[in-house]
Amino acid sequence: MNNPIPYGRQNITEEDIEVVVSTLKSDYLTQGPKIAEFEEAFANYVDSKFAVAVSNGTAALHLCALALNVKQGDKVITTPITFAASANCVRYCGGEVVFADIDPETYLLDINNVRKLLEAEPKGAYKGIIPVDFAGRAVDLEAFRNLADEYGLWIIEDSCHAPGGFFNDAKDDKQLCGNGKFADLAIFSFHPVKHIASGEGGMITTNNKDLYEKLLQLRTHGIVKDDSKYQNSVAFASGVNESLIPNPQLTDYPTWYMEMQELGYNYRITDFQAALGESQLKRANDGLKRRREIAETYFEAFKGKDYIKGQSGVIGGHAYHLYILEVEDRLGLYNYLRDQNIFAQIHYIPCHLMPYYRELGWKEGDLPNAEDYYRHCISLPMFPTLTNEEQDFVIDKVNSFYEG
Ligand SMILES: *Cc1c(COP(=O)(O)O)cnc(C)c1O
């Protein structure tokens, strides 16, 4: 039997191992210099001003929702075809998730459906939009920005699938996912199935300095360590009673002092994870190139087959986290591939039909494009170390399932 072929997997090199080991031997396991290094390298990679590394992509989403002040009852629009965390971050803050249907051609949140929702209510009814660069295909964020501005909404771009992906704006300039030019905040994940692996890990990128500073604070318990921002007096901080012992020399806060000024979390990444992420980032463009090659090969192999209802075509700027086919008898194909040790996957079960969201009132029939997509979609193996032989084997087995 051939080795199992998963739909995605990490690639750890000797160099990755060396940087992790050397970080383990350094003075800092966490809160050390590797984190800022990784942040700077990542901001450079996606062309944003600021980056904040965090413990995982879900924590990144939660911090974004907090930084944007999502409150009880705030309505936020997102897509049902995503990992549940894209929606859940709104619920963490007590907000209401409103799913809008996908475009059946791109599988992305359909801006026309978002517009319909916004037009149906008085201005101010919605607070934000969370579009997802699903499968690695970049959302046209310029269009979303224009719509969001009309209604005074913020945008969080969930770019977990698309580091290095881009769309072309109206001037035909390449706009990298997470570059902060259109979305207020963008988030990434470094889970091993994603492009860059750090074990667990995530990143938030932005061009907004105020949001950046807020995120840094929320990442570490809401703690401030900056003399110019303290709210309590120097005397209190120093532990002396100002009224009893007037002390004109007492102008500086003691160096131990810090203040918790709002309710934050511990969503930090460790230094050895940041070191691994940074090392992986150096190879991200090679990985992207290989993913695009694999996509091209799949596309050519399945072009014109009558059992294919749709497939991720060859699209400029697509980061190919996933390669998706829409097929007849999806269950049959999935099980047949499993018997051949090929572990395809389904992305995603529509979020609005998870029991948790059904409980909140969502039901079958609410989002027909997403539901129809779910009945047919299957993600084929797609990762940079997939060999040509393995890919040929996958193609051969898909064809033999339908053609005998
Ligand atoms: C992976 C993923 C997340 C969550 O990231 P974690 O690091 O696993 O918490 C969020 N959104 C999307 C689209 C994802 O693929």
The ligand as a Tripos MOL2 file, in Angstrom:
@<TRIPOS>MOLECULE
LIG
   15    15     1     0     0
SMALL
NO_CHARGES

@<TRIPOS>ATOM
      1 C1         -7.3950   27.8500   10.4450 C.3       1 LIG1
      2 C2         -8.3940   28.9120   10.3140 C.ar      1 LIG1
      3 C3         -8.7800   29.7260   11.3900 C.ar      1 LIG1
      4 C4         -8.3370   29.5040   12.7930 C.3       1 LIG1
      5 O1         -6.9790   29.3900   12.9700 O.3       1 LIG1
      6 P1         -6.3710   28.5430   14.2080 P.3       1 LIG1
      7 O2         -4.9360   28.9170   14.1800 O.co2     1 LIG1
      8 O3         -6.6200   27.1060   13.9030 O.co2     1 LIG1
      9 O4         -7.0710   28.9980   15.4410 O.co2     1 LIG1
     10 C5         -9.6740   30.7640   11.1440 C.ar      1 LIG1
     11 N1        -10.1810   30.9700    9.9210 N.ar      1 LIG1
     12 C6         -9.8610   30.1930    8.8700 C.ar      1 LIG1
     13 C7        -10.4550   30.4900    7.5310 C.3       1 LIG1
     14 C8         -8.9770   29.1280    9.0360 C.ar      1 LIG1
     15 O5         -8.6730   28.3460    7.9990 O.3       1 LIG1
@<TRIPOS>BOND
     1     1     2 1
     2     2     3 ar
     3     2    14 ar
     4     3     4 1
     5     3    10 ar
     6     4     5 1
     7     5     6 1
     8     6     7 2
     9     6     8 1
    10     6     9 1
    11    10    11 ar
    12    11    12 ar
    13    12    13 1
    14    12    14 ar
    15    14    15 1
@<TRIPOS>SUBSTRUCTURE
     1 LIG1         1 GROUP 0 **** ****
